């Protein structure tokens, strides 16, 4: 479980912490803020961190149609992104992964994984040291005898290393960003895939490879959202191409192909289906897009429920309706306001820790507080305060 990230020099994320100290990320986080505050950028940063761990940054840039330095903040000539990810293992141990990533070379130049005072892995000046598995002796390579992209974790034989290093990589691989979901692409035929794809373009073959038990469970979940749904199927074509179709209780018995399925249904089935993957963190941008308000409450209950079952969910929204479907304590713990300082840096605070909002929450619902609070004025006040003072104030709560 990821409990904290700190990142510097990724677009507007400069010396950025999520969540603000002394808090930790829980099972459910909802990011709010004005347009341009950095909500989508933060989701992109999580995805970037995952790609660094798996060595997939070059392909990630191609899929997004970004240039090599598009994700670098424009401060001077600095072309290095640094970040720190704090995780809690299944045994309850706290692990930190600290990285300096060279955007020219698309690889980490320094990298450490630590558990308390023990260094499990260290990359520095082309020299690699890591703790062996079990009681195995520390292994050192100077210089590193292999080429790598992103992190050395993407290439290193982790079976020979301390198992906690493997757990760190598995957690980072478990990040799944769906901020680019596109119903238009989800309607397309696609070939076999065990992933939904960056934009959902592999939705049909992904659904097809689910186990029978998972398909039955997905059918039950969908029926709760769409009672008129009889079933969904994946139609196969030559050369392995597949496409989604659904059948409803009205309008005759003729199946409806993906080309004629509405955007909301495609987004809902894509989101629900991710509960049957091994991904431990799901990131969703503007969760309300294309989904009827009558279904949003069910979807929010589902996502908050995933957070209570061990997965982590991070969403963004501009809608007060979304907040109104959160219990007060879930809202206090999970709603994070992003705002920008005068020099364009993104900062974060827990929304209901602020005096303008916390007091109102005693008598209003979270969404009603959102409507009743001038976000522009609140962001301006926060941006004008020295960062050190806000940190001490938040830490004292």
For each residue, the residues with C-beta under 8 A, 3 or more apart:
1: 25 87 88 171 280 310 312
2: 5 25 85 86 87 171 175 281 312
3: 24 25 86 87 88 94
4: 17 18 19 24 25 84 85 86
5: 2 17 18 45 46 49 83 84 85 86
6: 15 16 17 18 83 84
7: 10 13 16 45 49 81 82 83 84
8: 13 14 15 16 81 82 83
9: 13 14 72 73 75 78 80 81 82
10: 7 13 16 41 44 45 48 71 72 73 81 83
11: 38 41 44 45 71 72 73
12: 38 41 73 340 344 345 346
13: 7 8 9 10 16 38 41 42 45 73 345 346
14: 8 9 73 75 345 346
15: 6 8 345
16: 6 7 8 10 13 345 346 347 348
17: 4 5 6 20 21 348
18: 4 5 6 25 42 336 348
19: 4 23 24 25 29 336 348 350
20: 17 23 348 349 350 390 391 394
21: 17 391 394 395
22: 394 395
23: 19 20 333 350 394
24: 3 4 19
25: 1 2 3 4 18 19 29 312
26: 29 307 312 333 334
27: 304 306 307 308 309 310 311 312 313
28: 303 304 306 307 312 313 330 334
29: 19 25 26 312 313 314 315 334 335 336
30: 314 315 316 317 322 323 326 331 334 335 336
31: 39 42 314 315 316 317 336 338
32: 39 316 317 318 323 335 336 337 338 351 370 375
33: 37 38 39 337 338 339 375 379
34: 37 339 375 376 379
35: 318
36: 340
37: 33 34 338 339 340 346 379
38: 11 12 13 33 41 42 338 340 346
39: 31 32 33 42 43 285 316 338
40: 43 44 179 285 316
41: 10 11 12 13 38 44 45 346
42: 13 18 31 38 39 45 46 338 346
43: 39 40 46 47 177 179 283 285 314 316
44: 10 11 40 41 47 48 71 177 179
45: 5 7 10 11 13 41 42 48 49 83
46: 5 42 43 49 50 175 177 281 283 314
47: 43 44 50 51 60 175 177 179 283
48: 10 44 45 51 52 57 60 71 81
49: 5 7 45 46 52 53 83 85 172 175
50: 46 47 53 54 172 173 175 177
51: 47 48 54 55 56 57 59 60 150
52: 48 49 55 57 99 101 108 150 151
53: 49 50 150 151 153 154 169 172 173
54: 50 51 150 151 153 154 169 172 173
55: 51 52 148 149 150 151 154 155
56: 51 59 60 149 150 154
57: 48 51 52 60 61 106 149 150
58: 61 62 106 149
59: 51 56 62 63
60: 47 48 51 56 57 63 64
61: 57 58 64 66 67 68 70
62: 58 59 65
63: 59 60 198
64: 60 61 180 198
65: 62
66: 61 70 71
67: 61 70
68: 61 103 104 106
69: 72 79 103 104
70: 61 66 67
71: 10 11 44 48 66 81 103
72: 9 10 11 69 78 79 81 103
73: 9 10 11 12 13 14 78
74:
75: 9 14 78
76:
77:
78: 9 72 73 75
79: 69 72 102 103 104
80: 9 100 101 102 103 109
81: 7 8 9 10 48 71 72 100 101 103
82: 7 8 9 98 99 100 101
83: 5 6 7 8 10 45 49 98 99 101
84: 4 5 6 7 96 97 98 99
85: 2 4 5 49 96 97 172
86: 2 3 4 5 94 95 96
87: 1 2 3 94 95 96 97 167 168 171
88: 1 3 92 93 94 95
89: 92 93 94 95 164 167
90: 167
91:
92: 88 89
93: 88 89 115 116 164
94: 3 86 87 88 89 115 116
95: 86 87 88 89 113 114 115 120 164 167 168
96: 84 85 86 87 112 113 114
97: 84 85 87 111 112 113 168 172
98: 82 83 84 110 111 112 113 114
99: 52 82 83 84 108 110 111 151
100: 80 81 82 108 109 110 111
101: 52 80 81 82 83 107 108 109 150
102: 79 80 105 106 107 108 109
103: 68 69 71 72 79 80 81 106
104: 68 69 79
105: 102 109
106: 57 58 68 102 103 149 150
107: 101 102 148 149 150 151
108: 52 99 100 101 102 111 123 150 151 152
109: 80 100 101 102 105 123
110: 98 99 100 123 124
111: 97 98 99 100 108 121 122 123 124 151 152
112: 96 97 98 119 121 122 123
113: 95 96 97 98 119 120 121 164 165 168
114: 95 96 98 117 118 119 120
115: 93 94 95 118 120 164
116: 93 94
117: 114
118: 114 115 131
119: 112 113 114 122 129 131
120: 95 113 114 115 130 131 161 162 164 165
121: 111 112 113 128 129 130 131 152 153 161 162 165
122: 111 112 119 128 129 130
123: 108 109 110 111 112 127 128 144 152
124: 110 111 127
125:
126: 142 143 144
127: 123 124 140 141 142 143 144
128: 121 122 123 140 141 142 144 152 156
129: 119 121 122 138 139 140 141
130: 120 121 122 138 139 156 161 162 165
131: 118 119 120 121 136 138 139 161 162 165
132: 135 136 137 138 139 160 161 162
133: 136 159 160 161 162 163
134:
135: 132
136: 131 132 133 139 160
137: 132
138: 129 130 131 132
139: 129 130 131 132 136 160 161
140: 127 128 129
141: 127 128 129 144 145
142: 126 127 128
143: 126 127
144: 123 126 127 128 141 148 152
145: 141
146: 155
147: 155
148: 55 107 144 151 152 154 155
149: 55 56 57 58 106 107 154
150: 51 52 53 54 55 56 57 101 106 107 108 153 154
151: 52 53 54 55 99 107 108 111 148 154
152: 108 111 121 123 128 144 148 155 156
153: 53 54 121 150 156 158 165 168 169 172
154: 53 54 55 56 148 149 150 151
155: 55 146 147 148 152
156: 128 130 152 153 161 165
157: 160 161
158: 153 161 165 166 169
159: 133 166
160: 132 133 136 139 157
161: 120 121 130 131 132 133 139 156 157 158 165 166
162: 120 121 130 131 132 133 165 166
163: 133 166 167
164: 89 93 95 113 115 120 167 168
165: 113 120 121 130 131 153 156 158 161 162 168 169
166: 158 159 161 162 163 169 170
167: 87 89 90 95 163 164 170 171
168: 87 95 97 113 153 164 165 171 172
169: 53 54 153 158 165 166 172 173
170: 166 167 173 174
171: 1 2 87 167 168 174 280
172: 49 50 53 54 85 97 153 168 169 175
173: 50 53 54 169 170
174: 170 171 278 279 280 281
175: 2 46 47 49 50 172 279 280 281 283
176: 274 277 279 281 282 283
177: 43 44 46 47 50 180 283
178: 181 196 200 270 271 274 282 283 284 285
179: 40 43 44 47 283 284 285 316
180: 64 177 198 199 285
181: 178 186 199 200 267 270 284 285
182: 185 186 199 200 201
183: 186 187 200 263 266 267 290
184: 187 188
185: 182 188 197 199 200 201
186: 181 182 183 199 200 201 203 244 258 266 270
187: 183 184 258 259 261 266
188: 184 185 201 204 243 258
189: 204 237 241 242 243
190: 193 197 201 202 203 204 205 241 242 243
191: 205 239 240 241 242
192: 205 208 209 240 242
193: 190 196 197 202 205 206 209
194: 206 209
195: 202 206
196: 178 193 200 202 203 206 270 273 274
197: 185 190 193 200 201 202 203 206
198: 63 64 180 201
199: 180 181 182 185 186
200: 178 181 182 183 185 186 196 197 203 266 270
201: 182 185 186 188 190 197 198
202: 190 193 195 196 197 205 206
203: 186 190 196 197 200 206 207 244 266 269 270 273
204: 188 189 190 207 208 234 242 243 244 258
205: 190 191 192 193 202 208 209 234 240 242
206: 193 194 195 196 197 202 203 209 210 273
207: 203 204 210 215 218 232 234 244 269 273
208: 192 204 205 234 236 242
209: 192 193 194 205 206
210: 206 207 214 215 218 273 276
211: 214 215 276
212: 215 216
213: 216 217
214: 210 211 217 218 276
215: 207 210 211 212 218 219
216: 212 213 219 220
217: 213 214 220 221 276
218: 207 210 214 215 221 222 232 269 272 273 276
219: 215 216 222 223 231 232
220: 216 217 223 224
221: 217 218 224 225 272 302
222: 218 219 225 226 229 232 268 269 272
223: 219 220 226 227 229
224: 220 221 227 298
225: 221 222 229 268 272 295 298 299
226: 222 223 229 248 265
227: 223 224
228: 248 249 250
229: 222 223 225 226 232 246 247 248 249
230: 246 247 248 249
231: 219 246 247
232: 207 218 219 222 229 244 245 246 247 269
233: 244 245 246 247 255
234: 204 205 207 208 242 243 244 245
235: 242 243 244 245 255 257
236: 208 240 241 242
237: 189 240 241 242 243
238: 241
239: 191
240: 191 192 205 236 237
241: 189 190 191 236 237 238
242: 189 190 191 192 204 205 208 234 235 236 237
243: 188 189 190 204 234 235 237 257 258
244: 186 203 204 207 232 233 234 235 257 258 261 269
245: 232 233 234 235 255 256 257 258
246: 229 230 231 232 233 255 256 261 265
247: 229 230 231 232 233 253 254 255 256
248: 226 228 229 230 251 256
249: 228 229 230
250: 228
251: 248 254
252:
253: 247
254: 247 251
255: 233 235 245 246 247
256: 245 246 247 248 260 261
257: 235 243 244 245 260 261
258: 186 187 188 204 243 244 245 261 266
259: 187
260: 256 257
261: 187 244 246 256 257 258 265 266
262: 265 266 290
263: 183 266 267 290
264: 267 268 290 291 292 295
265: 226 246 261 262 268 269
266: 183 186 187 200 203 258 261 262 263 269 270
267: 181 183 263 264 270 271 289 290 291
268: 222 225 264 265 271 272 291 295 299
269: 203 207 218 222 232 244 265 266 272 273
270: 178 181 186 196 200 203 266 267 273 274
271: 178 267 268 274 282 284 299 302 303
272: 218 221 222 225 268 269 275 302
273: 196 203 206 207 210 218 269 270 276 277
274: 176 178 196 270 271 277 279 282
275: 272 302 306 311
276: 210 211 214 217 218 273
277: 176 273 274
278: 174
279: 174 175 176 274 282 311
280: 1 171 174 175 310 311 312
281: 2 46 174 175 176 311 312 313 314
282: 176 178 271 274 279 303 306 311 312 313 314
283: 43 46 47 175 176 177 178 179 314 315
284: 178 179 181 271 287 303 313 314 315 316
285: 39 40 43 178 179 180 181 289 315 316
286: 289 316 317 318
287: 284 291 296 299 300 303 315 316 317 322
288: 291 293 296 317 318 319 321 322
289: 267 285 286
290: 183 262 263 264 267
291: 264 267 268 287 288 295 296 299
292: 264 295 296
293: 288 296 321
294: 297
295: 225 264 268 291 292 298 299
296: 287 288 291 292 293 299 300 319 321 322 325
297: 294 300 301 325
298: 224 225 295 301 302
299: 225 268 271 287 291 295 296 302 303
300: 287 296 297 303 304 322 325 326
301: 297 298 304 305 325
302: 221 271 272 275 298 299 305 306
303: 28 271 282 284 287 299 300 306 307 313 315
304: 27 28 300 301 307 308 313 326 330
305: 301 302 308 309
306: 27 28 275 282 302 303 309 311 313
307: 26 27 28 303 304 311 312 313
308: 27 304 305
309: 27 305 306
310: 1 27 280
311: 27 275 279 280 281 282 306 307
312: 1 2 25 26 27 28 29 280 281 282 307
313: 27 28 29 281 282 284 303 304 306 307
314: 29 30 31 43 46 281 282 283 284
315: 29 30 31 283 284 285 287 303 322
316: 30 31 32 39 40 43 179 284 285 286 287
317: 30 31 32 286 287 288 322 323
318: 32 35 286 288
319: 288 296 322 323 367
320: 323 324 367 368 370 371
321: 288 293 296 324 325 367
322: 30 287 288 296 300 315 317 319 325 326 367
323: 30 32 317 319 320 326 331 335 365 366 367 369 370
324: 320 321 365 366 367 368
325: 296 297 300 301 321 322 367
326: 30 300 304 322 323 330 331 334 335 366
327: 330 331
328: 331 332 361 366
329: 332 333
330: 28 304 326 327 333 334
331: 30 323 326 327 328 334 335 351 352 361 366
332: 328 329 335 350 352 353 358 361
333: 23 26 329 330 350
334: 26 28 29 30 326 330 331
335: 29 30 32 323 326 331 332 350 351 352 366
336: 18 19 29 30 31 32 348 349 350 351
337: 32 33 348 349 350 351 354 375 378 379 382
338: 31 32 33 37 38 39 42 346 347 348
339: 33 34 37 346 347 349 378 379 382 383
340: 12 36 37 38 344 345 346 347 379 383
341: 344 345 347 383
342: 383 384
343:
344: 12 340 341
345: 12 13 14 15 16 340 341
346: 12 13 14 16 37 38 41 42 338 339 340
347: 16 338 339 340 341 382 383 387
348: 16 17 18 19 20 336 337 338
349: 20 336 337 339 353 354 382 390 394
350: 19 20 23 332 333 335 336 337 353 354 394
351: 32 331 335 336 337 354 357
352: 331 332 335 357 358 361 366 369
353: 332 349 350 357 358 394 397
354: 337 349 350 351 357 358 378 382
355: 358 359
356: 359 360 373 378
357: 351 352 353 354 360 361 369 373 378
358: 332 352 353 354 355 361 362
359: 355 356 362
360: 356 357 363 364 368 369 372 373
361: 328 331 332 352 357 358 364 366 369
362: 358 359
363: 360
364: 360 361 368 369 372
365: 323 324 368 369
366: 323 324 326 328 331 335 352 361 369 370
367: 319 320 321 322 323 324 325 370 371
368: 320 324 360 364 365 371 372
369: 323 352 357 360 361 364 365 366 372 373
370: 32 320 323 366 367 373 375
371: 320 367 368
372: 360 364 368 369
373: 356 357 360 369 370 378
374: 377 378
375: 32 33 34 337 370 378 379
376: 34 379 380
377: 374 380 381
378: 337 339 354 356 357 373 374 375 381 382
379: 33 34 37 337 339 340 375 376 382 383
380: 376 377 383 384
381: 377 378 384 385
382: 337 339 347 349 354 378 379 385 390
383: 339 340 341 342 347 379 380
384: 342 380 381
385: 381 382 389 390
386: 389 390
387: 347 390 391
388: 391 392
389: 385 386 392 393
390: 20 349 382 385 386 387 393 394
391: 20 21 387 388 394 395
392: 388 389 395 396
393: 389 390 396 397
394: 20 21 22 23 349 350 353 390 391 397
395: 21 22 391 392
396: 392 393
397: 353 393 394
